[in-house]
Amino acid sequence: MAEIRVMLGNVSRQRASVIANQRNFPEPVAVLAMGKVWRRSDVEAWIRKHRPESTTS
């Protein structure tokens, strides 16, 4: 989730969680004890489509 926060333009932890729980956000590839894990390319594609103003540093 920390990486997703940065990819979304350094949003808060709470805001990143809200975004990641949207129905149109990519499904995680794994759910571990530490949390959900997403494929970077899936998240980058989602950001390009839904939040083009965000950067993917």
Wavefront OBJ file of the C-alpha trace (Angstrom):
o trace
v 0.000 0.000 0.000
v 2.896 2.385 0.678
v 4.000 2.138 -2.953
v 0.451 2.731 -4.179
v 0.255 5.862 -1.999
v 3.347 7.218 -3.753
v 2.049 6.217 -7.191
v -1.168 8.139 -6.458
v 0.772 11.295 -5.714
v 1.557 10.823 -2.018
v -2.054 10.599 -0.859
v -2.815 9.722 2.739
v -2.948 6.098 3.883
v -6.697 6.435 4.395
v -7.255 7.905 0.896
v -5.156 5.151 -0.710
v -7.273 2.531 1.073
v -10.492 4.153 -0.132
v -9.181 4.183 -3.715
v -7.913 0.583 -3.539
v -11.325 -0.573 -2.305
v -13.197 0.895 -5.272
v -14.902 -1.720 -7.436
v -12.967 -0.656 -10.529
v -9.535 -0.855 -8.857
v -7.467 -3.891 -9.947
v -7.852 -7.068 -7.931
v -4.832 -7.879 -5.774
v -2.694 -10.784 -6.984
v -2.249 -11.970 -3.388
v -3.537 -11.274 0.094
v -0.808 -11.800 2.674
v -0.691 -11.303 6.426
v 0.954 -7.910 5.763
v -1.827 -6.902 3.376
v -2.864 -7.002 -0.249
v -0.340 -7.145 -3.093
v -1.011 -5.713 -6.544
v 0.831 -6.063 -9.825
v 2.552 -2.713 -10.511
v 1.538 -2.750 -14.174
v -2.148 -3.179 -13.225
v -2.029 -0.229 -10.840
v -0.140 1.949 -13.341
v -2.735 1.175 -16.048
v -5.547 2.015 -13.618
v -3.901 5.326 -12.701
v -3.410 6.276 -16.366
v -7.112 5.648 -17.017
v -8.724 6.955 -13.843
v -6.249 9.492 -12.385
v -4.149 10.865 -15.242
v -3.084 13.831 -13.085
v -1.203 11.449 -10.743
v 2.402 10.529 -11.381
v 3.880 7.031 -11.344
v 7.419 7.811 -10.186
l 1 2 3 4 5 6 7 8 9 10 11 12 13 14 15 16 17 18 19 20 21 22 23 24 25 26 27 28 29 30 31 32 33 34 35 36 37 38 39 40 41 42 43 44 45 46 47 48 49 50 51 52 53 54 55 56 57
